[in-house]
Amino acid sequence: MSCFIRKNQNAVNTPSATEIAKIGIVIPACNEEACIGAVLEELLRSIDPERFVVLVGVNGSSDRTAEIARCFPVLVAETAQRGYGYGCQAVIDAALRALPDLRAFIFYAGDGASDPTDIATLVAAFESGSNFVLGTRTTDRANWRNMTLSHVCANFALALWCGVLTGQRFTDLAPLRLIERELFRRLSLREMTFGWTIEAQLGAANMGAAMREVPARERPRIAGEQKVSGVSWSRTFSVGCRIVAAGWRARSRFPQQALAGGRELAPQLVPQPQRGI
């Protein structure tokens, strides 16, 4: 694997003008040295560089995650603050300065759990009018063997909690998701650690966003230590309680609004493009 030679190793690594795309694929990464290279190689092979740009937000890492990511034609931003949301926000802020034409953000796992073939389904739902698309995993039993029982149960429970707080039906607290740029700006997320995903999901629902769930795959992580899912029952319970609390806080930030058209959030099959992404 060859790396680009740079005179100044700044916190942000920006692709050339020919690589500017309209949808950013955001990968938060913390201590993913063992897998980030393989994830980026697979992803970059799968996407059209004219339509997408890959954004890696390295947060609180103590290994070579950022250095390895900079070996690829992606935008890299670093922050010393550890947390999923800190990584996402750091690289999104950098992207909006460098790539002002971005239309949406896709949030993607840095450990290999996300499947790049699911990106086309998210984008198809976005292009058909949804501005918040969730890649649900729990409705496909084939995913359960890769999620562990505690992970499946926790996501069902948290999806139910999100439904209680919004009056809508969810099947997953899906980490693979697409959020339209303007909606993301309006959300102005504050929960920068475990509450990042539920705050966005709850906030978008209560703001009346056009939301849709689509099927997504869950793959085994390639390497490294899992930080949220696939851990002990006690750890899952502890993290789950923090997510529940974050949802309750988000409810006060986003008063419920009437939803136009009574949108249904049950998983829907979205026509997939004939060719690659």
Secondary structure as GFF3:
##gff-version 3
##sequence-region A 1 277
A	DSSP	three_ten_helix	17	19	.	.	.	ID=ss1
A	DSSP	beta_strand	23	29	.	.	.	ID=ss2
A	DSSP	alpha_helix	36	46	.	.	.	ID=ss3
A	DSSP	beta_strand	52	59	.	.	.	ID=ss4
A	DSSP	alpha_helix	65	69	.	.	.	ID=ss5
A	DSSP	beta_strand	75	79	.	.	.	ID=ss6
A	DSSP	alpha_helix	84	98	.	.	.	ID=ss7
A	DSSP	beta_strand	104	107	.	.	.	ID=ss8
A	DSSP	three_ten_helix	116	118	.	.	.	ID=ss9
A	DSSP	alpha_helix	119	127	.	.	.	ID=ss10
A	DSSP	beta_strand	132	136	.	.	.	ID=ss11
A	DSSP	three_ten_helix	141	143	.	.	.	ID=ss12
A	DSSP	alpha_helix	144	147	.	.	.	ID=ss13
A	DSSP	alpha_helix	149	166	.	.	.	ID=ss14
A	DSSP	beta_strand	177	180	.	.	.	ID=ss15
A	DSSP	alpha_helix	181	187	.	.	.	ID=ss16
A	DSSP	alpha_helix	196	206	.	.	.	ID=ss17
A	DSSP	beta_strand	211	215	.	.	.	ID=ss18
A	DSSP	alpha_helix	233	253	.	.	.	ID=ss19
###
